[in-house]
Amino acid sequence: MAKVESLYGTTPAEIFQSGLENIADIEAISMTVQWKDGRLTAGWSNVDRATLAFMILALDQKQRAESFAGVDPG
């Protein structure tokens, strides 16, 4: 049985960064989504390194765009 570690308060980018640093040790990816009504949906999937890297880059791009939304660069 796998050990589950709670990382409440950790950003998804931090979790993926840790995964990227230890990519050779990853066997599968598990994710949980908390819906606005409080329900949790959880699951896991095997993933290849290229897909994991793409997920990390997509998440990073999304967070960067949200961070700079409404910021006047001038």
Buried (B, 14 or more C-beta within 10 A) or exposed (E): EEEEEEEEEEEBBEBBBEBBEEEEEEEEBEEEEEEEEEEEEEEEEEBEEEEBBEBBEEBBEEEEEEEEEEEEEE
